[in-house]
């Protein structure tokens, strides 16, 4: 009987150890997936994916720039609370930007997300708009800089109460998706994640997350 009890305790200990290995390390709150760069479809859209949690996830959910659209109206900025709750599941953030004016993100159909064999049904999609403007002394990507629409339109001008747009500034709308998956969808080692975007045609982007 004593031997059986010891074996049961050993089995329980091994099971707990294996389960812990499946859980993400506590040293990160934002983990980026490794993209499959062989996919030529990235010419149309630039897609990046992170698993987010903790303080990073909280900031994303509370970001006042969520739901911003390409419009001069302040009413386009909706409340920061999207009303979406991941319910304790692990969450991925998908960021989609157009690489050409001929494929704007506002024409996209539903965005499909799959983690391994799990279909990402628990998700929310929303626009996220930036102002892009030149940097006088260079800097930033391609000599340009960006600021979220909400931050730019609600910042205080030191010299005037009227907001003046920087010369040659323009707005660019991106698309973001939050998708939640239960722990059972994850495995030790490589976890393939796939993003499908319906535009004028169907685009597929693949990523790997290592745990």
Residue frames as a rotation matrix with the C-alpha (Angstrom) as fourth column:
UNK 1
0.571 0.821 0.000 0.00
0.821 -0.571 0.000 0.00
0.000 0.000 -1.000 0.00
UNK 2
0.431 -0.491 -0.757 2.86
0.179 -0.776 0.605 2.34
-0.884 -0.396 -0.247 0.88
UNK 3
-0.638 -0.704 0.312 4.52
0.406 0.036 0.913 1.68
-0.654 0.709 0.263 -2.48
UNK 4
-0.131 0.693 0.709 1.28
0.977 -0.032 0.212 2.39
0.169 0.720 -0.673 -4.35
UNK 5
0.757 0.428 -0.494 0.88
0.562 -0.812 0.158 5.66
-0.333 -0.397 -0.855 -2.43
UNK 6
-0.028 -0.872 -0.489 4.42
0.119 -0.489 0.864 6.71
-0.993 -0.034 0.117 -3.29
UNK 7
-0.672 -0.188 0.716 3.82
0.686 0.208 0.698 5.93
-0.280 0.960 -0.010 -6.96
UNK 8
0.335 0.890 0.310 0.64
0.932 -0.361 0.032 8.00
0.140 0.278 -0.950 -6.96
UNK 9
0.665 -0.156 -0.730 2.44
0.268 -0.863 0.428 10.94
-0.697 -0.480 -0.532 -5.36
UNK 10
-0.439 -0.898 0.012 5.27
0.247 -0.108 0.963 10.63
-0.864 0.426 0.269 -7.89
UNK 11
-0.411 0.374 0.832 2.81
0.911 0.139 0.388 10.58
0.029 0.917 -0.398 -10.80
UNK 12
0.690 0.707 -0.157 1.00
0.720 -0.693 0.040 13.64
-0.081 -0.140 -0.987 -9.45
UNK 13
0.308 -0.674 -0.671 4.32
0.130 -0.669 0.732 15.45
-0.942 -0.313 -0.118 -9.06
UNK 14
-0.682 -0.570 0.459 5.37
0.486 0.116 0.866 14.64
-0.547 0.813 0.197 -12.64
UNK 15
0.019 0.795 0.607 1.97
0.989 -0.106 0.107 15.76
0.149 0.598 -0.788 -13.97
UNK 16
0.776 0.252 -0.578 2.27
0.437 -0.875 0.206 19.08
-0.454 -0.413 -0.790 -12.13
UNK 17
-0.141 -0.931 -0.336 5.81
0.124 -0.353 0.927 19.60
-0.982 0.089 0.165 -13.46
UNK 18
-0.635 -0.064 0.770 4.72
0.745 0.211 0.632 18.91
-0.203 0.975 -0.086 -17.03
UNK 19
0.426 0.882 0.199 1.74
0.902 -0.432 -0.015 21.24
0.073 0.186 -0.980 -16.72
UNK 20
0.538 -0.290 -0.791 4.00
0.237 -0.849 0.473 24.03
-0.809 -0.442 -0.388 -15.48
UNK 21
-0.545 -0.818 0.183 6.20
0.376 -0.043 0.925 23.64
-0.749 0.573 0.332 -18.56
UNK 22
-0.235 0.550 0.801 3.22
0.960 0.003 0.280 24.42
0.151 0.835 -0.529 -20.77
UNK 23
0.729 0.528 -0.435 2.59
0.621 -0.778 0.095 27.70
-0.289 -0.339 -0.895 -18.97
UNK 24
0.557 -0.541 0.630 4.41
0.291 -0.583 -0.759 30.81
0.778 0.606 -0.167 -20.27
UNK 25
-0.329 -0.765 -0.553 7.41
0.883 -0.042 -0.468 32.06
0.335 -0.642 0.690 -18.32
UNK 26
0.546 0.601 -0.584 6.71
0.805 -0.569 0.167 34.92
-0.232 -0.561 -0.794 -15.94
UNK 27
-0.316 -0.821 -0.476 9.47
0.601 -0.561 0.569 37.09
-0.734 -0.107 0.671 -17.45
UNK 28
-0.983 -0.029 0.181 7.35
0.166 -0.564 0.809 38.58
0.078 0.825 0.559 -20.25
UNK 29
-0.270 0.936 -0.224 4.02
0.118 -0.199 -0.973 40.33
-0.956 -0.289 -0.057 -20.77
UNK 30
0.653 0.413 -0.635 4.32
-0.561 -0.300 -0.772 40.62
-0.509 0.860 0.036 -24.58
UNK 31
-0.248 -0.705 0.665 5.67
-0.003 0.687 0.727 37.78
-0.969 0.178 -0.173 -26.72
UNK 32
0.138 0.273 -0.952 5.95
-0.880 -0.407 -0.244 38.21
-0.454 0.872 0.184 -30.50
UNK 33
0.674 0.178 0.717 5.37
0.093 0.942 -0.321 35.34
-0.733 0.283 0.619 -32.90
UNK 34
-0.490 -0.865 -0.107 8.01
-0.126 -0.051 0.991 34.38
-0.863 0.499 -0.084 -35.44
UNK 35
0.438 0.735 -0.518 6.59
-0.575 -0.215 -0.790 35.16
-0.692 0.644 0.328 -38.88
UNK 36
0.181 -0.287 0.941 6.91
0.648 0.754 0.105 32.92
-0.740 0.590 0.323 -41.91
UNK 37
-0.019 -0.279 -0.960 8.81
-0.325 -0.907 0.269 35.35
-0.946 0.317 -0.073 -44.15
UNK 38
-0.878 -0.316 0.360 8.57
0.193 0.455 0.870 33.06
-0.439 0.833 -0.338 -47.16
UNK 39
-0.011 0.969 0.246 4.96
0.873 0.130 -0.470 34.12
-0.487 0.209 -0.848 -47.58
UNK 40
-0.798 -0.375 0.473 4.85
0.591 -0.644 0.487 36.63
0.122 0.667 0.735 -50.46
UNK 41
0.163 0.959 0.230 1.41
0.800 -0.265 0.538 37.84
0.577 0.097 -0.811 -49.39
UNK 42
0.141 -0.168 -0.976 3.11
0.827 -0.522 0.210 40.28
-0.545 -0.836 0.065 -47.02
UNK 43
-0.827 -0.354 0.436 3.44
0.551 -0.661 0.509 42.60
0.108 0.661 0.742 -50.02
UNK 44
-0.140 0.882 0.451 -0.24
0.374 -0.375 0.848 43.51
0.917 0.287 -0.277 -49.54
UNK 45
0.777 0.464 0.425 -0.42
-0.241 -0.404 0.882 43.70
0.581 -0.788 -0.202 -45.73
UNK 46
-0.498 -0.865 0.056 2.01
-0.313 0.119 -0.942 43.88
0.809 -0.487 -0.330 -42.84
UNK 47
0.651 0.756 -0.059 0.75
-0.294 0.324 0.899 41.58
0.699 -0.568 0.433 -40.07
UNK 48
-0.606 -0.794 0.051 2.31
-0.335 0.197 -0.921 41.10
0.721 -0.576 -0.386 -36.63
UNK 49
0.545 0.783 -0.300 1.07
-0.096 0.414 0.905 39.00
0.833 -0.464 0.301 -33.71
UNK 50
-0.640 -0.673 0.371 1.90
-0.477 -0.029 -0.878 38.98
0.602 -0.739 -0.302 -29.99
UNK 51
0.143 0.630 -0.763 0.63
0.688 0.491 0.534 37.04
0.711 -0.602 -0.364 -27.01
UNK 52
-0.469 -0.235 0.852 -0.14
-0.268 -0.881 -0.390 39.70
0.842 -0.411 0.350 -24.41
UNK 53
0.259 0.536 -0.803 -0.98
0.705 0.464 0.537 39.51
0.661 -0.705 -0.258 -20.74
UNK 54
-0.195 -0.376 -0.906 -0.68
0.961 -0.260 -0.098 41.34
-0.199 -0.889 0.412 -17.42
UNK 55
-0.090 0.086 -0.992 -0.18
0.267 -0.958 -0.108 45.11
-0.959 -0.275 0.063 -17.55
UNK 56
-0.933 -0.283 -0.223 0.31
-0.142 -0.281 0.949 45.13
-0.331 0.917 0.222 -21.33
UNK 57
-0.637 0.760 0.128 -3.08
0.672 0.467 0.574 43.49
0.377 0.452 -0.809 -21.91
UNK 58
0.037 0.663 -0.748 -4.74
0.881 -0.375 -0.289 45.86
-0.472 -0.648 -0.598 -19.45
UNK 59
-0.438 -0.282 -0.853 -3.33
-0.037 -0.943 0.331 48.91
-0.898 0.176 0.403 -21.26
UNK 60
-0.994 0.098 0.057 -4.55
0.070 0.133 0.989 47.56
0.090 0.986 -0.139 -24.60
UNK 61
-0.332 0.935 -0.126 -8.07
0.913 0.352 0.207 47.02
0.237 -0.046 -0.970 -23.28
UNK 62
0.303 0.443 -0.844 -8.16
0.747 -0.660 -0.078 50.53
-0.591 -0.607 -0.531 -21.75
UNK 63
-0.735 -0.673 0.077 -6.49
0.557 -0.535 0.636 52.37
-0.387 0.511 0.768 -24.66
UNK 64
0.016 0.797 -0.603 -8.70
0.091 -0.602 -0.793 55.42
-0.996 -0.042 -0.083 -25.54
UNK 65
-0.475 -0.241 -0.847 -7.54
-0.762 -0.368 0.532 55.19
-0.440 0.898 -0.009 -29.17
UNK 66
-0.816 0.254 0.519 -9.45
0.340 0.937 0.076 51.92
-0.467 0.239 -0.851 -29.62
UNK 67
0.081 0.909 0.408 -12.17
0.886 0.122 -0.447 52.24
-0.456 0.398 -0.796 -32.28
UNK 68
-0.093 -0.147 -0.985 -10.69
-0.190 -0.968 0.163 55.43
-0.977 0.203 0.062 -33.74
UNK 69
0.346 0.262 0.901 -11.59
0.803 0.413 -0.429 55.93
-0.485 0.872 -0.067 -37.40
UNK 70
-0.740 -0.596 0.310 -10.42
0.665 -0.584 0.465 58.14
-0.097 0.551 0.829 -40.23
UNK 71
0.306 0.869 0.389 -12.63
0.785 -0.461 0.413 61.12
0.538 0.179 -0.824 -39.47
UNK 72
-0.571 -0.480 0.666 -12.30
0.085 -0.842 -0.533 64.70
0.817 -0.247 0.521 -38.24
UNK 73
0.365 0.831 0.420 -15.14
-0.434 -0.247 0.866 64.15
0.824 -0.498 0.271 -35.81
UNK 74
-0.597 -0.549 0.585 -14.21
-0.753 0.130 -0.645 63.65
0.278 -0.826 -0.491 -32.17
UNK 75
0.305 0.817 0.490 -17.25
-0.896 0.420 -0.143 61.38
-0.323 -0.396 0.860 -31.97
UNK 76
0.534 -0.166 -0.829 -15.27
-0.477 0.750 -0.458 58.73
0.698 0.640 0.322 -33.84
UNK 77
-0.671 -0.741 -0.018 -13.34
-0.352 0.340 -0.872 58.09
0.652 -0.579 -0.489 -30.62
UNK 78
0.396 0.861 -0.320 -15.47
-0.127 0.396 0.909 55.63
0.909 -0.320 0.267 -28.67
UNK 79
0.709 -0.099 0.698 -15.18
-0.705 -0.092 0.703 54.77
-0.005 -0.991 -0.135 -25.00
UNK 80
-0.270 -0.954 -0.131 -12.04
-0.940 0.291 -0.178 52.89
0.208 0.075 -0.975 -24.06
UNK 81
-0.485 0.147 0.862 -13.96
-0.413 0.830 -0.374 49.93
-0.771 -0.537 -0.342 -22.64
UNK 82
-0.739 0.137 -0.659 -14.68
-0.628 0.214 0.748 47.66
0.244 0.967 -0.072 -25.60
UNK 83
0.242 0.869 0.431 -16.98
-0.950 0.302 -0.077 45.47
-0.197 -0.391 0.899 -23.53
UNK 84
0.530 -0.155 -0.834 -14.84
-0.356 0.852 -0.385 42.41
0.770 0.500 0.396 -24.38
UNK 85
0.399 -0.341 0.851 -13.68
-0.878 0.126 0.462 40.08
-0.264 -0.932 -0.249 -21.63
UNK 86
-0.224 -0.566 -0.793 -11.10
-0.760 0.611 -0.221 37.29
0.610 0.553 -0.568 -22.31
UNK 87
0.713 0.673 0.195 -12.58
-0.635 0.503 0.586 35.38
0.296 -0.542 0.787 -19.34
UNK 88
0.522 -0.576 0.629 -9.24
-0.495 0.396 0.774 34.10
-0.694 -0.715 -0.078 -18.05
UNK 89
0.826 -0.227 0.515 -8.08
0.511 0.688 -0.515 32.80
-0.238 0.689 0.685 -21.45
UNK 90
-0.203 -0.951 -0.236 -4.70
0.498 -0.307 0.811 33.61
-0.843 0.047 0.535 -23.01
UNK 91
0.736 0.617 -0.280 -4.89
0.215 -0.605 -0.766 36.52
-0.642 0.504 -0.578 -25.46
UNK 92
-0.320 -0.770 0.552 -3.23
0.874 -0.014 0.486 37.31
-0.366 0.638 0.677 -28.78
UNK 93
0.349 0.312 -0.884 -3.04
-0.058 -0.934 -0.352 40.80
-0.935 0.174 -0.308 -30.30
UNK 94
-0.033 -0.290 0.956 -3.00
0.943 0.309 0.126 40.97
-0.332 0.906 0.263 -34.12
UNK 95
0.084 -0.031 -0.996 -1.88
-0.068 -0.997 0.025 44.21
-0.994 0.066 -0.086 -35.80
UNK 96
0.077 0.048 0.996 -2.70
0.917 0.390 -0.090 44.67
-0.392 0.920 -0.014 -39.51
UNK 97
0.071 -0.107 -0.992 -1.42
-0.172 -0.981 0.093 47.51
-0.983 0.163 -0.088 -41.69
UNK 98
0.885 0.285 0.369 -1.79
0.313 0.222 -0.923 48.03
-0.345 0.933 0.107 -45.41
UNK 99
-0.149 -0.988 -0.027 1.35
0.488 -0.097 0.867 48.18
-0.860 0.116 0.497 -47.53
UNK 100
-0.880 -0.087 0.467 -0.46
0.467 -0.340 0.816 49.84
0.088 0.936 0.339 -50.43
UNK 101
-0.748 0.623 -0.231 -3.18
-0.481 -0.747 -0.460 52.46
-0.459 -0.233 0.858 -50.87
UNK 102
-0.431 0.582 -0.690 -5.02
-0.718 0.242 0.653 49.99
0.546 0.777 0.314 -53.09
UNK 103
-0.110 0.384 -0.917 -5.75
0.362 0.875 0.323 47.63
0.926 -0.296 -0.235 -50.18
UNK 104
-0.413 -0.012 0.911 -6.96
-0.665 -0.679 -0.311 49.76
0.622 -0.734 0.272 -47.24
UNK 105
-0.985 -0.036 -0.168 -7.82
0.083 0.758 -0.647 47.91
0.150 -0.652 -0.744 -44.04
UNK 106
-0.562 0.827 0.028 -11.36
-0.529 -0.333 -0.780 49.33
-0.636 -0.453 0.625 -43.93
UNK 107
0.047 0.579 -0.814 -12.35
-0.963 0.243 0.118 47.03
0.266 0.778 0.569 -46.81
UNK 108
-0.849 -0.484 -0.210 -11.34
-0.420 0.861 -0.287 43.87
0.320 -0.156 -0.935 -44.96
UNK 109
0.270 0.893 -0.359 -13.89
-0.368 0.441 0.819 41.18
0.890 -0.089 0.448 -44.28
UNK 110
0.914 0.108 0.390 -13.86
-0.405 0.270 0.874 39.02
-0.011 -0.957 0.291 -41.17
UNK 111
-0.012 -0.994 -0.106 -10.41
-0.844 0.067 -0.532 38.06
0.536 0.083 -0.840 -39.94
UNK 112
0.881 0.339 -0.329 -9.92
-0.175 0.881 0.439 34.40
0.439 -0.329 0.836 -39.03
UNK 113
-0.059 -0.900 0.432 -7.41
-0.939 -0.096 -0.329 33.27
0.338 -0.425 -0.840 -36.40
UNK 114
0.859 0.281 -0.428 -6.40
-0.172 0.946 0.276 29.68
0.482 -0.163 0.861 -35.63
UNK 115
0.012 -0.837 0.547 -4.02
-1.000 -0.016 -0.003 28.38
0.012 -0.546 -0.837 -32.97
UNK 116
-0.858 -0.320 0.401 -3.06
-0.318 0.945 0.074 24.81
-0.402 -0.064 -0.913 -33.81
UNK 117
-0.768 0.638 0.056 -6.37
0.541 0.600 0.590 22.97
0.342 0.483 -0.806 -34.15
UNK 118
-0.245 0.678 -0.693 -8.32
0.790 -0.275 -0.548 25.64
-0.562 -0.682 -0.468 -32.23
UNK 119
-0.149 0.313 0.938 -10.47
0.756 -0.575 0.312 28.15
0.637 0.756 -0.151 -34.09
UNK 120
-0.901 -0.266 -0.342 -10.35
0.426 -0.687 -0.588 31.67
-0.078 -0.676 0.733 -32.60
UNK 121
-0.148 0.942 0.301 -14.05
0.736 -0.098 0.670 32.31
0.660 0.321 -0.679 -32.09
UNK 122
0.618 0.309 -0.723 -13.65
0.756 -0.485 0.439 34.45
-0.215 -0.818 -0.534 -28.96
UNK 123
-0.528 -0.838 0.140 -12.30
0.833 -0.478 0.278 37.64
-0.166 0.263 0.950 -30.54
UNK 124
0.610 0.639 -0.469 -12.98
0.487 -0.769 -0.415 41.30
-0.625 0.025 -0.780 -31.23
UNK 125
-0.231 -0.630 0.741 -11.87
0.968 -0.225 0.111 43.44
0.097 0.743 0.662 -34.19
UNK 126
0.688 0.464 -0.557 -11.50
0.532 -0.845 -0.047 47.23
-0.493 -0.264 -0.829 -34.11
UNK 127
0.560 -0.490 0.668 -9.88
0.492 -0.453 -0.744 50.07
0.667 0.745 -0.013 -36.10
UNK 128
0.511 -0.511 -0.691 -6.90
0.626 -0.329 0.707 51.89
-0.589 -0.794 0.152 -34.64
UNK 129
0.766 -0.045 0.642 -5.86
0.535 -0.509 -0.674 55.15
0.357 0.860 -0.366 -36.34
UNK 130
0.012 -0.847 -0.531 -2.57
0.826 -0.290 0.482 57.06
-0.563 -0.445 0.697 -36.35
UNK 131
0.959 -0.030 -0.281 -1.42
-0.173 -0.848 -0.501 60.46
-0.224 0.529 -0.818 -37.53
UNK 132
0.275 -0.913 0.301 1.78
0.923 0.338 0.182 60.25
-0.267 0.228 0.936 -39.57
UNK 133
0.998 0.007 -0.063 3.89
-0.009 -0.968 -0.251 63.38
-0.062 0.251 -0.966 -39.98
UNK 134
0.481 -0.875 0.057 7.44
0.275 0.088 -0.957 64.29
0.832 0.476 0.283 -41.12
UNK 135
0.694 -0.415 -0.588 10.26
0.601 -0.116 0.791 64.63
-0.396 -0.902 0.169 -38.62
UNK 136
0.938 -0.244 -0.245 12.31
-0.317 -0.889 -0.331 67.77
-0.137 0.388 -0.911 -39.28
UNK 137
0.088 -0.996 -0.007 15.70
-0.983 -0.088 0.164 66.23
-0.164 -0.008 -0.986 -38.55
UNK 138
-0.292 -0.140 -0.946 14.91
-0.501 0.865 0.026 62.72
0.815 0.482 -0.322 -39.71
UNK 139
-0.862 -0.017 0.506 14.25
-0.466 0.417 -0.780 59.86
-0.198 -0.909 -0.368 -37.35
UNK 140
0.109 0.920 0.375 11.48
-0.534 0.373 -0.759 57.35
-0.838 -0.118 0.532 -37.15
UNK 141
-0.095 -0.078 0.992 10.72
0.573 0.811 0.119 54.91
-0.814 0.580 -0.033 -39.95
UNK 142
-0.070 -0.009 0.998 11.54
0.985 -0.160 0.067 56.45
0.159 0.987 0.020 -43.36
UNK 143
-0.889 -0.386 0.244 12.04
0.352 -0.920 -0.173 59.87
0.291 -0.068 0.954 -41.77
UNK 144
-0.151 0.912 0.381 8.46
-0.279 -0.409 0.869 59.95
0.948 0.026 0.316 -40.48
UNK 145
-0.989 -0.066 0.134 6.87
-0.146 0.224 -0.964 59.73
0.034 -0.972 -0.231 -37.08
UNK 146
-0.299 0.932 -0.205 3.50
0.155 0.260 0.953 58.61
0.941 0.254 -0.222 -35.84
UNK 147
-0.951 0.152 0.270 1.17
-0.299 -0.222 -0.928 59.34
-0.082 -0.963 0.257 -32.96
UNK 148
-0.613 0.784 0.093 -2.20
0.779 0.620 -0.095 57.84
-0.132 0.014 -0.991 -32.12
UNK 149
-0.357 0.556 0.751 -5.17
0.416 -0.626 0.660 59.84
0.837 0.547 -0.008 -33.33
UNK 150
0.648 0.669 -0.363 -6.64
0.601 -0.157 0.784 60.19
0.468 -0.726 -0.504 -29.85
UNK 151
0.173 -0.670 -0.722 -3.40
0.866 -0.245 0.435 61.47
-0.469 -0.700 0.538 -28.31
UNK 152
-0.752 -0.496 0.433 -2.80
0.655 -0.636 0.409 63.96
0.073 0.591 0.803 -31.13
UNK 153
-0.245 0.743 0.623 -6.32
0.332 -0.540 0.774 65.40
0.911 0.397 -0.114 -31.21
UNK 154
0.778 0.577 -0.248 -6.53
0.397 -0.146 0.906 65.68
0.487 -0.803 -0.343 -27.42
UNK 155
-0.114 -0.882 -0.457 -3.06
0.993 -0.100 -0.057 67.08
0.005 -0.460 0.888 -26.74
UNK 156
0.725 0.337 -0.601 -2.68
0.445 -0.895 0.035 70.72
-0.526 -0.293 -0.798 -25.65
UNK 157
0.344 -0.599 0.723 -0.96
0.728 -0.316 -0.608 73.14
0.593 0.735 0.328 -28.01
UNK 158
-0.153 -0.478 -0.865 1.45
0.942 -0.336 0.019 75.39
-0.300 -0.812 0.501 -26.03
UNK 159
-0.933 -0.315 -0.172 0.92
0.248 -0.913 0.324 78.41
-0.259 0.260 0.930 -28.31
UNK 160
-0.637 0.755 -0.157 -2.72
-0.696 -0.476 0.538 78.12
0.331 0.451 0.829 -29.28
UNK 161
-0.354 0.615 0.704 -5.95
-0.514 0.501 -0.696 76.53
-0.781 -0.609 0.139 -28.15
UNK 162
0.708 0.571 -0.415 -6.52
-0.640 0.271 -0.719 75.49
-0.298 0.775 0.557 -31.76
UNK 163
0.211 -0.624 0.753 -4.88
0.126 0.781 0.612 72.28
-0.969 -0.035 0.243 -32.87
UNK 164
0.475 -0.166 -0.864 -2.81
-0.835 -0.394 -0.383 72.77
-0.277 0.904 -0.326 -36.03
UNK 165
0.904 -0.136 0.406 -1.91
0.206 0.970 -0.132 69.66
-0.376 0.203 0.904 -38.00
UNK 166
-0.074 -0.983 -0.169 1.79
-0.033 -0.167 0.985 69.34
-0.997 0.079 -0.020 -38.93
UNK 167
0.101 0.055 -0.993 2.53
-0.917 -0.382 -0.114 70.06
-0.386 0.923 0.012 -42.56
UNK 168
-0.270 -0.146 -0.952 1.92
-0.777 0.617 0.126 67.09
0.569 0.773 -0.280 -44.88
UNK 169
-0.766 0.033 0.642 0.44
-0.477 0.641 -0.602 65.04
-0.431 -0.767 -0.475 -42.05
UNK 170
-0.254 0.727 -0.638 -2.01
-0.709 0.309 0.634 62.31
0.658 0.614 0.436 -42.91
UNK 171
0.085 0.396 0.914 -4.12
-0.895 0.433 -0.104 59.70
-0.437 -0.810 0.391 -41.17
UNK 172
-0.483 -0.191 -0.854 -3.67
-0.598 0.785 0.163 55.98
0.639 0.590 -0.493 -41.53
UNK 173
0.398 0.700 0.593 -6.16
-0.916 0.333 0.223 53.45
-0.041 -0.632 0.774 -40.24
UNK 174
-0.741 -0.559 -0.371 -4.90
-0.536 0.826 -0.173 50.08
0.403 0.071 -0.912 -39.06
UNK 175
0.445 0.871 -0.209 -6.86
-0.553 0.451 0.701 47.09
0.704 -0.197 0.682 -37.86
UNK 176
-0.687 -0.610 0.395 -6.35
-0.688 0.371 -0.624 45.31
0.234 -0.700 -0.674 -34.56
UNK 177
0.348 0.749 -0.564 -7.78
-0.368 0.662 0.653 42.03
0.862 -0.020 0.506 -33.34
UNK 178
-0.462 -0.383 0.800 -7.82
-0.886 0.243 -0.395 40.54
-0.043 -0.891 -0.451 -29.85
UNK 179
0.291 0.515 -0.806 -8.34
-0.517 0.794 0.321 36.77
0.805 0.323 0.497 -29.80
UNK 180
-0.079 -0.240 0.968 -8.55
-0.984 0.172 -0.037 34.55
-0.158 -0.955 -0.250 -26.70
UNK 181
0.110 0.033 -0.993 -7.73
-0.416 0.909 -0.016 30.83
0.903 0.415 0.114 -26.48
UNK 182
0.896 0.216 0.387 -8.07
-0.441 0.342 0.830 28.39
0.047 -0.914 0.402 -23.56
UNK 183
0.084 -0.928 0.362 -4.94
-0.868 0.110 0.483 26.80
-0.489 -0.355 -0.797 -22.07
UNK 184
0.286 0.095 0.954 -5.88
0.045 0.993 -0.112 23.47
-0.957 0.075 0.280 -23.66
UNK 185
0.992 0.108 0.058 -5.05
0.068 -0.085 -0.994 24.89
-0.103 0.990 -0.092 -27.12
UNK 186
0.463 -0.886 -0.007 -1.37
-0.871 -0.454 -0.186 25.32
0.162 0.092 -0.982 -26.21
UNK 187
0.950 -0.253 -0.181 1.33
0.267 0.962 0.059 22.68
0.160 -0.104 0.982 -26.33
UNK 188
0.480 -0.861 -0.171 4.95
0.018 -0.185 0.983 22.44
-0.877 -0.474 -0.073 -25.29
UNK 189
-0.408 -0.721 0.559 7.32
0.664 0.185 0.724 23.56
-0.626 0.667 0.404 -28.06
UNK 190
-0.999 -0.030 -0.035 6.16
-0.005 -0.678 0.735 25.14
-0.046 0.734 0.677 -31.32
UNK 191
-0.183 0.982 -0.046 2.61
0.547 0.062 -0.835 26.49
-0.817 -0.178 -0.549 -31.50
UNK 192
-0.835 -0.125 0.536 1.53
0.544 -0.338 0.768 27.47
0.085 0.933 0.350 -35.04
UNK 193
-0.122 0.797 -0.591 -0.81
0.353 -0.522 -0.777 30.44
-0.928 -0.303 -0.218 -35.32
UNK 194
-0.677 -0.030 0.736 -2.54
0.736 -0.019 0.677 31.36
-0.007 0.999 0.035 -38.58
UNK 195
-0.297 0.571 -0.765 -4.22
0.022 -0.797 -0.603 34.64
-0.955 -0.196 0.224 -39.54
UNK 196
-0.503 0.225 0.835 -6.53
0.858 0.246 0.451 34.70
-0.104 0.943 -0.316 -42.55
UNK 197
-0.487 0.272 -0.830 -7.59
-0.034 -0.955 -0.293 38.03
-0.873 -0.115 0.474 -44.05
UNK 198
-0.027 0.566 0.824 -10.38
0.940 0.294 -0.171 38.37
-0.339 0.770 -0.540 -46.56
UNK 199
-0.418 -0.123 -0.900 -9.75
-0.142 -0.970 0.199 41.33
-0.897 0.211 0.388 -48.86
UNK 200
0.156 0.403 -0.902 -10.24
-0.971 -0.103 -0.214 41.27
-0.179 0.910 0.375 -52.63
UNK 201
0.235 -0.134 -0.963 -8.80
-0.293 0.934 -0.202 37.79
0.927 0.330 0.180 -52.17
UNK 202
0.990 0.138 -0.022 -7.92
-0.032 0.373 0.927 35.53
0.136 -0.918 0.373 -49.24
UNK 203
0.127 -0.983 0.129 -4.53
-0.531 -0.178 -0.828 36.10
0.838 0.037 -0.545 -47.59
UNK 204
0.912 0.101 -0.396 -2.92
0.235 0.664 0.710 33.74
0.335 -0.741 0.582 -45.07
UNK 205
0.154 -0.862 0.483 -0.17
-0.650 -0.456 -0.607 34.70
0.744 -0.221 -0.631 -42.62
UNK 206
0.728 0.060 -0.683 1.56
0.294 0.872 0.391 32.09
0.619 -0.485 0.618 -40.44
UNK 207
0.175 -0.626 0.760 3.46
-0.799 -0.541 -0.261 32.50
0.575 -0.562 -0.595 -37.18
UNK 208
0.181 -0.172 -0.968 5.20
0.422 0.903 -0.081 30.26
0.888 -0.394 0.236 -34.64
UNK 209
0.430 -0.055 0.901 5.16
-0.766 -0.550 0.332 30.75
0.477 -0.833 -0.279 -30.87
UNK 210
-0.145 -0.586 -0.798 7.70
0.077 0.797 -0.599 28.79
0.986 -0.148 -0.070 -28.83
UNK 211
0.500 0.327 0.802 6.91
-0.767 -0.262 0.585 27.77
0.402 -0.908 0.120 -25.25
